[in-house]
């Protein structure tokens, strides 16, 4: 049988089209981003804590299903690398191979220790920079980036901008929705923002709505009930593509009775362990089993399920109850919110005297145990309850249905769409214990109805909720986005893809502006230099490093009709921008923000004699600018350094012409900016030519770059004359810059 025929049987007609097309183009390379870290393919710890819930399961199954599609040549899942004795050493492996087309890539970000995802926001730009370096190292650019949750979407959006590639986003849960729930629980807006960085998260979600090429959602409900509260809601491009269920794991309970079914020894042990783990709690384990599974999370509403069972003696006579609320060893060692939830469950068990009628096991393996738990409940003719109000999707509902277990769930959100599609259970008010109890008794007492719901769930999930169908729809979207990208590139309306040029360029030329390229009305050699830059624009990256802010720098570009630089370093090295769109380098801002205390500096320096704050338009987030009194000299400067040191305020001080004083982050400078660019874009320093004329340019001329000092230089650069890495020109200004370039190119 041919490859095309095999593909047709497995994936359908569209997959054949993609397969034929990708035989030539070698398939798509997709990058997925879920940065919080506790993600591994082999023995995943789903349910370990609040960061390892359904999102982890989703991205792992998406990773595997995409890798099995013939239109995909490679798919990588990027997450955070963790070296911490509190978690498995598996999270310290940089690369985890899933199969010949799929990997988990782990990048160091925010140190080595495990961090909850709410504390990662300050380190995401570092993650972006590490991703760029990884892409450069492997020399393979992705065709699509796909972010998960707000943090992953921030990273994917940045990578998309750098390389000019389509960006898919999946929210999983949304900040505005979570904030509303926390406000209802009595937390103040200030406390919510302090604990969860909620304002930053919501701002990122707003930007994602505006900038993502496609936003994948599981249900229409998510669009209308949650995204609709965002300002940029109407700008978003939504696609409803529900996740699937792994049919190799979640299959019908009756398959055990099929003559061709073979159970491995490992599975036999799992079945025995699951039965024993539940049955040890129960006086009469043969009764139907009411089941609920989820993390120890208030939203899972396990308390209401226990109340419905505990308050109904008839239901207790008919069935047993099992609650799997995450994984625990010692409740006292768990996070405070999880401690409270689990303690409440045990107190309710005691309140209603459910000993012998209710099981609350301490652990379950998501890959091996959970499917068998569903099948055990189905063999006992039980029912699965998902009592989460307003559930976005409800993956546990689909898993239970695939195993043949009827379901009770909320009449709103994702559960409503699933049950209407599959007709495999009842929709009730899950915040009403009596409504839950009545629905449970109705299904358990009517075996004919139980059988109908069971069969419908198996058929419905196979048709509507398989990863195979998800992958096929996903690749249709990818194909559409890539085709749109090609059309936009031809028309010039697409993203700039400046990252590819910065990575592939053979040489960077970064020059000071005032006194180096031009000096007032003097423009010696400027036309010749512009002609050379234009002629070589495809091979070089042209950059300007100036003390001016970005607006004054752009005025100079217009005045002198300079070529728009690929890189603009301005405000004395405290800002980096790319292209004529002035795209900021957020990674550089994060880097120089270290120990930068602008408000404290401004307040303290207001009392220092001889300084007057410059106008508002001269200020910048990472630059504090003053005028100095006449005669401000070395002694005053020394006093200023001591003044800041006494107050433990770290900063860099630049005094220009004994008139202007700039306070910068101690990491900011033209030279440090160039070294950062060398690191980020993996361009050796020896491939960077720098040009300057004054002491403010000194730190970008020293080091291993190829330095050019133009003939009209200031005396303080004379000490560089003996450096083998610095060339002193015979010509002034741009003519000297061009002379230096030709010297290094010969």
MIGULUM-359619 format. One line per 3 residues: number of its first residue (from 0); their letters; for each residue x, y, z of C-alpha. Coordinates in steps of 0.5 Angstrom, whole numbers, plus 500, padded with zeros to 3 digits. Last residue first. Layout:
# MIGULUM-359619
NUM> a> X/Y/Z; ...
This chain:
# MIGULUM-359619
745> xxx> 579/588/505; 573/589/509; 576/591/515
742> xxx> 579/597/512; 573/598/507; 569/599/513
739> xxx> 574/604/516; 574/608/510; 566/608/510
736> xxx> 566/611/517; 571/616/516; 567/619/510
733> xxx> 561/619/515; 565/623/519; 572/626/518
730> xxx> 577/622/514; 584/619/516; 581/614/520
727> xxx> 583/611/527; 582/603/527; 581/600/533
724> xxx> 581/592/535; 589/592/535; 589/597/541
721> xxx> 595/602/541; 590/608/539; 585/607/544
718> xxx> 588/612/549; 587/617/544; 579/617/545
715> xxx> 579/622/551; 582/627/546; 575/627/542
712> xxx> 575/625/535; 575/628/528; 579/623/525
709> xxx> 573/618/526; 575/612/531; 573/605/528
706> xxx> 572/599/532; 572/592/530; 568/589/536
703> xxx> 573/585/541; 572/589/547; 573/597/546
700> xxx> 569/601/541; 562/600/545; 565/602/551
697> xxx> 568/609/548; 562/612/545; 561/617/550
694> xxx> 568/619/550; 567/621/543; 568/620/536
691> xxx> 565/613/534; 564/607/530; 563/600/531
688> xxx> 564/594/527; 561/587/529; 563/581/526
685> xxx> 568/580/531; 563/580/536; 560/574/534
682> xxx> 553/574/532; 548/569/536; 542/574/536
679> xxx> 541/575/543; 549/574/545; 551/579/540
676> xxx> 545/584/541; 547/584/549; 554/586/547
673> xxx> 552/591/543; 547/594/549; 553/593/554
670> xxx> 557/598/549; 552/603/548; 550/603/556
667> xxx> 545/600/561; 547/595/566; 548/601/571
664> xxx> 541/603/570; 542/610/567; 542/617/570
661> xxx> 544/622/565; 547/629/567; 547/635/562
658> xxx> 551/641/562; 559/639/563; 559/638/556
655> xxx> 556/631/557; 556/628/564; 554/620/564
652> xxx> 552/617/571; 551/609/572; 546/607/577
649> xxx> 546/603/584; 542/606/589; 545/604/596
646> xxx> 543/610/599; 551/612/601; 553/609/594
643> xxx> 548/615/591; 551/620/595; 558/618/594
640> xxx> 557/618/586; 554/625/587; 560/627/591
637> xxx> 565/624/586; 561/628/580; 561/635/584
634> xxx> 569/634/585; 570/632/578; 566/638/575
631> xxx> 559/642/576; 562/649/574; 555/652/571
628> xxx> 549/648/575; 547/641/572; 541/640/568
625> xxx> 538/633/569; 536/627/566; 533/620/569
622> xxx> 533/615/564; 530/608/564; 523/609/564
619> xxx> 525/615/560; 525/623/561; 527/628/556
616> xxx> 520/629/554; 518/631/561; 523/637/561
613> xxx> 530/636/565; 530/636/573; 535/641/576
610> xxx> 541/639/579; 546/643/583; 545/641/590
607> xxx> 542/634/591; 535/634/594; 531/632/588
604> xxx> 536/627/587; 533/623/593; 526/623/590
601> xxx> 529/622/583; 533/616/585; 527/613/589
598> xxx> 523/613/583; 528/610/578; 530/604/582
595> xxx> 534/600/577; 536/594/581; 535/589/575
592> xxx> 531/593/570; 537/593/565; 536/586/563
589> xxx> 528/587/563; 529/592/558; 534/589/554
586> xxx> 529/583/553; 523/587/551; 527/590/545
583> xxx> 522/595/543; 519/595/535; 521/602/532
580> xxx> 517/601/526; 523/603/522; 526/596/524
577> xxx> 528/594/531; 529/598/538; 534/598/543
574> xxx> 533/603/549; 538/605/555; 544/605/551
571> xxx> 545/613/551; 538/614/550; 538/610/544
568> xxx> 540/604/540; 537/603/534; 537/597/530
565> xxx> 535/595/523; 537/603/521; 532/607/516
562> xxx> 537/610/511; 539/617/513; 536/622/509
559> xxx> 540/628/514; 533/631/516; 529/625/516
556> xxx> 534/621/520; 536/626/525; 528/627/527
553> xxx> 528/620/528; 534/620/533; 530/626/536
550> xxx> 524/621/537; 528/615/539; 532/619/545
547> xxx> 539/622/543; 545/619/546; 546/615/540
544> xxx> 547/608/537; 545/607/530; 545/600/526
541> xxx> 546/597/520; 545/590/519; 549/587/513
538> xxx> 548/582/507; 542/584/504; 543/592/505
535> xxx> 549/592/501; 548/596/496; 544/601/500
532> xxx> 549/601/506; 554/603/500; 550/608/497
529> xxx> 549/611/504; 556/611/506; 557/615/499
526> xxx> 552/620/501; 555/621/508; 562/622/505
523> xxx> 563/629/509; 556/631/512; 558/638/516
520> xxx> 551/642/517; 551/640/524; 556/634/525
517> xxx> 554/628/521; 556/620/522; 561/621/527
514> xxx> 560/627/531; 552/626/532; 550/619/530
511> xxx> 554/613/533; 555/607/529; 553/600/529
508> xxx> 555/596/523; 553/588/523; 556/583/519
505> xxx> 554/576/516; 547/577/517; 543/571/518
502> xxx> 541/572/525; 539/579/524; 536/578/518
499> xxx> 531/572/521; 529/576/527; 527/582/522
496> xxx> 521/578/520; 517/584/518; 510/582/519
493> xxx> 506/582/512; 503/588/508; 509/588/503
490> xxx> 504/585/498; 508/579/496; 509/578/504
487> xxx> 502/578/505; 500/573/500; 505/568/503
484> xxx> 503/569/510; 496/568/508; 498/561/505
481> xxx> 501/560/512; 495/562/516; 491/557/511
478> xxx> 495/551/512; 496/552/520; 488/552/520
475> xxx> 487/546/516; 493/543/520; 489/544/526
472> xxx> 482/541/523; 486/535/522; 490/535/529
469> xxx> 483/535/532; 480/530/528; 486/525/530
466> xxx> 485/528/537; 478/525/538; 472/529/540
463> xxx> 467/529/535; 466/522/532; 469/518/537
460> xxx> 467/522/543; 459/521/540; 460/514/539
457> xxx> 462/512/546; 458/517/550; 452/515/546
454> xxx> 453/508/548; 453/510/555; 447/514/555
451> xxx> 443/509/552; 446/503/557; 444/508/563
448> xxx> 437/509/560; 436/502/559; 438/501/566
445> xxx> 434/506/569; 435/506/577; 442/509/576
442> xxx> 440/515/571; 434/517/575; 438/516/582
439> xxx> 444/521/580; 439/526/577; 435/527/583
436> xxx> 442/527/587; 445/533/583; 438/537/583
433> xxx> 438/536/591; 445/538/592; 444/545/588
430> xxx> 450/548/585; 451/543/580; 444/546/577
427> xxx> 443/540/572; 445/537/565; 443/530/564
424> xxx> 447/524/561; 450/522/554; 447/526/549
421> xxx> 453/526/545; 453/533/542; 448/536/547
418> xxx> 452/533/552; 459/536/550; 455/543/548
415> xxx> 452/543/555; 459/541/559; 463/547/555
412> xxx> 459/552/558; 452/552/562; 447/546/563
409> xxx> 452/544/569; 454/536/569; 452/529/570
406> xxx> 455/524/566; 454/517/563; 460/512/563
403> xxx> 462/509/557; 470/510/557; 469/515/552
400> xxx> 464/518/556; 468/519/562; 474/522/558
397> xxx> 469/527/555; 467/529/561; 474/529/564
394> xxx> 475/534/559; 470/539/561; 470/545/556
391> xxx> 470/552/559; 466/550/566; 461/555/568
388> xxx> 459/551/574; 464/545/576; 460/539/578
385> xxx> 463/534/573; 459/528/576; 461/521/573
382> xxx> 455/515/574; 455/508/576; 454/502/572
379> xxx> 459/498/576; 463/496/570; 462/504/568
376> xxx> 465/506/575; 471/501/574; 472/504/567
373> xxx> 473/511/569; 478/509/574; 481/505/569
370> xxx> 482/511/565; 485/515/571; 490/510/573
367> xxx> 495/509/568; 496/516/564; 493/520/570
364> xxx> 496/516/576; 492/517/582; 493/519/589
361> xxx> 490/520/596; 484/516/595; 477/519/598
358> xxx> 472/513/598; 465/514/600; 460/509/603
355> xxx> 464/505/608; 464/512/612; 459/517/610
352> xxx> 457/519/617; 454/526/614; 459/530/618
349> xxx> 465/526/617; 465/525/610; 464/533/610
346> xxx> 470/534/615; 474/530/610; 472/534/604
343> xxx> 473/541/608; 480/538/610; 481/537/602
340> xxx> 479/544/600; 483/548/606; 489/544/605
337> xxx> 489/546/597; 488/553/599; 494/553/604
334> xxx> 499/549/599; 500/542/602; 505/540/607
331> xxx> 499/539/612; 495/535/607; 501/529/607
328> xxx> 501/525/601; 496/528/596; 494/528/589
325> xxx> 488/531/586; 481/530/589; 479/523/587
322> xxx> 472/523/590; 469/516/590; 461/515/592
319> xxx> 457/509/593; 450/507/590; 443/505/591
316> xxx> 443/506/599; 446/512/599; 442/515/594
313> xxx> 436/513/598; 439/516/604; 440/523/601
310> xxx> 443/529/605; 450/525/604; 450/524/597
307> xxx> 448/531/595; 452/534/600; 458/530/598
304> xxx> 457/533/590; 456/540/593; 463/539/597
301> xxx> 467/537/590; 465/544/587; 471/543/582
298> xxx> 472/551/583; 475/550/590; 481/546/587
295> xxx> 484/540/589; 485/538/582; 479/533/579
292> xxx> 476/527/579; 468/525/581; 465/518/581
289> xxx> 458/515/583; 460/508/583; 454/503/583
286> xxx> 454/498/588; 459/492/588; 464/495/593
283> xxx> 459/494/599; 463/496/606; 467/501/602
280> xxx> 474/505/603; 478/499/601; 474/498/595
277> xxx> 477/504/592; 484/503/592; 483/495/591
274> xxx> 480/496/585; 485/501/582; 491/497/584
271> xxx> 488/491/581; 486/494/575; 493/498/575
268> xxx> 497/491/576; 493/488/570; 495/494/566
265> xxx> 502/492/567; 501/485/566; 499/487/559
262> xxx> 491/486/557; 489/482/551; 483/484/548
259> xxx> 481/479/542; 475/475/546; 472/482/548
256> xxx> 470/482/555; 475/487/557; 473/492/551
253> xxx> 466/493/555; 469/499/559; 470/503/553
250> xxx> 476/506/551; 480/512/554; 488/510/554
247> xxx> 489/509/546; 483/513/545; 486/519/547
244> xxx> 481/524/548; 480/530/543; 481/538/544
241> xxx> 475/542/541; 477/546/535; 472/553/535
238> xxx> 476/558/531; 476/565/534; 480/571/530
235> xxx> 480/577/535; 478/584/534; 471/584/537
232> xxx> 474/582/543; 479/587/544; 476/591/550
229> xxx> 475/584/554; 469/582/557; 466/578/551
226> xxx> 472/573/552; 469/570/557; 461/568/556
223> xxx> 461/569/549; 467/566/546; 468/561/552
220> xxx> 461/559/550; 463/557/543; 467/552/545
217> xxx> 474/549/545; 477/556/543; 483/557/539
214> xxx> 485/564/537; 488/565/530; 493/570/528
211> xxx> 494/573/535; 495/581/535; 489/584/538
208> xxx> 486/578/542; 493/577/544; 494/584/546
205> xxx> 488/584/551; 491/578/554; 497/581/555
202> xxx> 494/587/559; 490/582/563; 496/578/565
199> xxx> 499/585/567; 493/587/571; 493/580/575
196> xxx> 500/579/577; 497/573/581; 498/575/589
193> xxx> 499/583/588; 494/583/583; 489/579/587
190> xxx> 491/583/593; 490/590/590; 483/588/587
187> xxx> 481/586/594; 479/578/596; 472/577/598
184> xxx> 470/570/594; 466/574/589; 473/578/588
181> xxx> 476/572/587; 471/569/582; 471/576/578
178> xxx> 479/576/578; 479/569/575; 474/571/569
175> xxx> 478/577/568; 485/573/568; 482/568/563
172> xxx> 483/560/563; 486/556/557; 488/562/553
169> xxx> 490/558/547; 494/563/542; 496/561/534
166> xxx> 501/566/532; 503/566/524; 511/568/523
163> xxx> 514/574/522; 521/572/525; 521/577/531
160> xxx> 514/578/531; 512/571/532; 517/570/537
157> xxx> 514/576/541; 507/573/540; 509/566/542
154> xxx> 512/569/549; 506/573/551; 502/567/549
151> xxx> 506/562/553; 505/567/559; 497/568/558
148> xxx> 495/561/557; 498/556/551; 502/560/546
145> xxx> 502/557/539; 508/559/534; 508/557/526
142> xxx> 513/556/521; 518/555/526; 526/557/524
139> xxx> 531/552/523; 538/554/525; 539/549/531
136> xxx> 543/554/534; 539/560/532; 532/557/534
133> xxx> 535/556/541; 538/563/541; 531/566/540
130> xxx> 528/561/545; 533/564/550; 531/571/548
127> xxx> 524/569/549; 525/566/556; 529/572/558
124> xxx> 523/576/556; 518/572/560; 522/573/567
121> xxx> 518/578/570; 512/574/569; 514/568/572
118> xxx> 511/569/579; 504/567/577; 507/561/574
115> xxx> 509/558/581; 516/557/581; 521/551/581
112> xxx> 528/553/583; 533/554/577; 533/561/576
109> xxx> 528/566/572; 529/562/566; 533/556/564
106> xxx> 530/553/557; 527/546/557; 525/543/550
103> xxx> 520/538/550; 521/534/543; 516/531/537
100> xxx> 518/528/530; 522/522/532; 518/521/538
97> xxx> 517/524/545; 525/526/546; 526/530/552
94> xxx> 531/536/551; 534/540/556; 533/535/562
91> xxx> 532/538/569; 525/537/569; 527/529/569
88> xxx> 530/531/576; 524/530/579; 521/536/584
85> xxx> 523/539/591; 530/538/590; 530/543/584
82> xxx> 533/544/577; 528/546/573; 528/548/565
79> xxx> 522/552/563; 517/550/557; 518/549/550
76> xxx> 514/544/546; 517/542/540; 514/540/533
73> xxx> 517/537/527; 516/535/520; 508/536/520
70> xxx> 504/534/514; 504/527/516; 500/528/522
67> xxx> 503/523/528; 507/529/531; 501/533/531
64> xxx> 497/528/536; 503/528/540; 504/535/542
61> xxx> 497/536/542; 496/530/548; 502/534/552
58> xxx> 499/541/551; 492/538/553; 495/534/559
55> xxx> 499/540/562; 493/545/561; 488/540/564
52> xxx> 492/541/571; 499/541/573; 500/549/575
49> xxx> 495/548/581; 499/542/584; 501/535/582
46> xxx> 494/534/578; 498/532/572; 505/529/574
43> xxx> 507/526/567; 509/519/567; 513/520/561
40> xxx> 511/526/557; 514/531/562; 511/538/564
37> xxx> 512/541/571; 515/548/567; 511/554/567
34> xxx> 513/556/560; 507/553/556; 509/554/549
31> xxx> 508/550/542; 513/551/536; 511/548/530
28> xxx> 515/546/524; 511/544/518; 512/539/513
25> xxx> 518/537/508; 516/542/503; 515/537/497
22> xxx> 513/532/501; 509/537/505; 504/538/499
19> xxx> 502/531/498; 501/530/505; 497/537/506
16> xxx> 492/534/500; 492/527/503; 491/530/510
13> xxx> 485/534/507; 482/527/504; 482/523/510
10> xxx> 487/522/516; 488/515/517; 486/511/511
7> xxx> 488/517/506; 495/517/510; 496/510/508
4> xxx> 494/511/501; 498/517/500; 504/513/503
1> xx> 503/507/498; 500/500/500
